[in-house]
Amino acid sequence: MTIIDHRQAEVAWANWAVANHGKFNYSEGGDRMAAIGVWPIKFPVNTDCSGSCTLYAWWANGNDPNGLGFNHEGYTGTFLSHEEHIPLLTKTLKGITIDDIEVGDYVVYGDAPGEHVAIIVEIYGTDVLTVSHGQQGGPGYCWVNPPKVAPSRGYPSDGRQPQTFLRNVTNNNKPVRMPPA
């Protein structure tokens, strides 16, 4: 089992969630991570941005991006304190660089403890597309910043600053779990 297998599965789950967004409700309340540990999945799923990213990891059989063993806790700030920060070195985009970003990484918007987190699902040059769950009707696709290379496809862009990119650390030997076809 390799790291990329779990990361690809988490991205597949994020894309599956967008395709099935009607089965999700936006919730910042105490039940926002209640779906963790429930298999098969019970709908509707009530969650927010960090809860949905945590769910994709759990559904893929990856590691908890909060570093809390999927204990139903965590928020954007625990992503910042647990996941590996990506040093950005070469291509610039609004003052950041993106050559070291990979599909399956996370972006956190705002100063610590962070305002919002999303999972990166596509990269086109300096254009980074995420799956974001920041409001009712999500999860949905959202550009980190307005795209310069890729067509927008009608997806919104977030653009909040600062942007911190995190490496999704998945280093376990559990079998990868993929979404339904």
Secondary structure, DSSP 8 states (H G I E B T S, - for coil): --HHHHHHHHHHHHHHHHHTGGGEEE--STTTTTTTT-SS--SSEEE-HHHHHHHHHHHHT---TTSS-S-S---HHHHHHHSEE----SSEETTEE-TT--TT-EEEESSTT-SEEEEEEEEETTEEEEEE--STT--EEEESS--SSS--TT--B---SSEEEEE------S-------
